[in-house]
Amino acid sequence: MIKLDPKSILWLFLGSILGVAAMGALFFAVAVLREPRPPRLAGQATPDQLVRIDFEKRYDLYCSSSQGEATVFRGCRVLGFTGQQADDESDYAPKVSWVVIELADLRRAYLPVHLIRWFEETA
């Protein structure tokens, strides 16, 4: 059986308290850093309001091709995506996601996500 003198017990106790405090500070820092922060625009912070995208609405999607040509899909609705996610463990699965949109005439189109530059609500 190990015998500890009072001084060693005190140091163990203080070390344990410090370790718990450090872990608490680390968890707090991670929680704070994960909160979305407003971007800066023209040197000022934008309003501190997280705005969700309503995918039930129709949008005009502005896309570019690999040759740099611009294409606009007007009045479309984002349905979802297809393809594999980056965290998929399969080595054989493609690591590409395609955004699935419903065109104004109700046909579906599949767009590589990296070609979508921006979108706006349809007027």
C-alpha positions as CSV (number, residue, x, y, z in Angstrom):
1,M,0.0,0.0,0.0
2,I,1.3,3.4,-0.9
3,K,1.6,5.9,1.9
4,L,1.4,9.6,1.0
5,D,2.3,12.5,3.2
6,P,-0.1,15.4,3.6
7,K,2.0,17.6,1.3
8,S,1.7,15.0,-1.5
9,I,-2.0,14.7,-1.0
10,L,-2.4,18.5,-1.2
11,W,-0.4,18.6,-4.5
12,L,-2.5,15.8,-5.9
13,F,-5.7,17.5,-4.9
14,L,-4.5,20.9,-6.4
15,G,-3.4,19.1,-9.6
16,S,-6.7,17.4,-10.0
17,I,-8.6,20.7,-9.5
18,L,-6.4,22.4,-12.1
19,G,-6.9,19.5,-14.5
20,V,-10.7,19.7,-14.2
21,A,-10.6,23.5,-14.6
22,A,-8.5,23.1,-17.7
23,M,-10.8,20.6,-19.2
24,G,-13.8,22.8,-18.4
25,A,-12.1,25.8,-20.1
26,L,-11.4,23.6,-23.1
27,F,-15.0,22.5,-23.5
28,F,-16.2,26.0,-23.0
29,A,-13.8,27.3,-25.7
30,V,-14.9,24.6,-28.2
31,A,-18.6,25.5,-27.5
32,V,-18.0,29.2,-28.0
33,L,-15.9,28.7,-31.1
34,R,-18.6,26.5,-32.8
35,E,-21.3,29.2,-32.6
36,P,-21.8,30.9,-36.0
37,R,-20.3,34.3,-36.1
38,P,-21.5,37.1,-38.4
39,P,-19.1,37.9,-41.3
40,R,-17.7,41.3,-41.8
41,L,-18.9,43.4,-44.7
42,A,-17.3,46.8,-45.6
43,G,-15.4,46.7,-42.3
44,Q,-18.5,46.1,-40.2
45,A,-20.0,43.0,-38.7
46,T,-23.3,42.1,-40.4
47,P,-26.4,41.8,-38.1
48,D,-26.0,38.9,-35.6
49,Q,-28.9,36.9,-36.9
50,L,-28.6,33.4,-38.4
51,V,-31.0,33.3,-41.4
52,R,-32.2,29.8,-42.5
53,I,-32.7,29.0,-46.2
54,D,-36.3,28.1,-47.0
55,F,-35.9,25.3,-49.6
56,E,-39.7,25.2,-50.1
57,K,-39.3,28.4,-52.1
58,R,-38.2,28.7,-55.7
59,Y,-34.8,30.2,-56.6
60,D,-32.7,31.4,-59.5
61,L,-29.5,29.4,-59.4
62,Y,-26.4,31.0,-60.9
63,C,-23.9,28.4,-62.0
64,S,-20.6,28.3,-63.9
65,S,-19.3,25.5,-66.1
66,S,-15.7,24.3,-66.1
67,Q,-15.1,26.5,-69.2
68,G,-16.3,29.5,-67.2
69,E,-19.7,29.9,-69.0
70,A,-22.5,31.2,-66.8
71,T,-25.8,29.4,-66.7
72,V,-28.9,30.5,-64.8
73,F,-31.6,28.0,-63.7
74,R,-34.7,30.2,-63.1
75,G,-37.6,29.3,-60.9
76,C,-36.1,26.1,-59.6
77,R,-36.6,24.4,-56.2
78,V,-33.8,22.6,-54.4
79,L,-35.0,19.0,-53.6
80,G,-31.9,17.6,-52.0
81,F,-28.6,15.9,-53.0
82,T,-27.3,12.6,-54.2
83,G,-23.9,11.0,-54.1
84,Q,-21.6,10.1,-51.2
85,Q,-20.7,12.3,-48.3
86,A,-17.1,12.9,-47.4
87,D,-17.5,10.9,-44.2
88,D,-18.5,7.7,-46.0
89,E,-16.1,5.0,-45.2
90,S,-16.2,3.2,-48.5
91,D,-13.1,3.5,-50.6
92,Y,-15.0,2.7,-53.7
93,A,-17.8,5.3,-53.4
94,P,-17.4,8.6,-55.3
95,K,-16.7,11.5,-53.0
96,V,-19.0,13.9,-55.0
97,S,-22.4,15.3,-54.2
98,W,-24.8,16.5,-56.7
99,V,-27.6,19.0,-55.8
100,V,-30.9,17.8,-57.2
101,I,-33.2,20.7,-58.4
102,E,-36.7,20.8,-59.8
103,L,-36.8,23.0,-62.8
104,A,-39.7,25.4,-63.5
105,D,-41.2,22.8,-65.9
106,L,-41.0,20.2,-63.1
107,R,-38.1,18.2,-64.7
108,R,-35.2,17.3,-62.4
109,A,-31.7,18.4,-62.9
110,Y,-28.5,17.3,-61.1
111,L,-25.8,19.8,-60.6
112,P,-22.3,19.3,-59.1
113,V,-22.3,21.4,-56.0
114,H,-19.0,23.2,-56.8
115,L,-20.6,24.7,-59.9
116,I,-23.3,26.6,-58.0
117,R,-22.0,30.2,-57.4
118,W,-25.0,31.8,-55.8
119,F,-28.8,31.8,-55.7
120,E,-31.6,34.2,-55.1
121,E,-35.3,34.0,-54.5
122,T,-37.3,34.0,-57.7
123,A,-39.2,37.3,-58.2
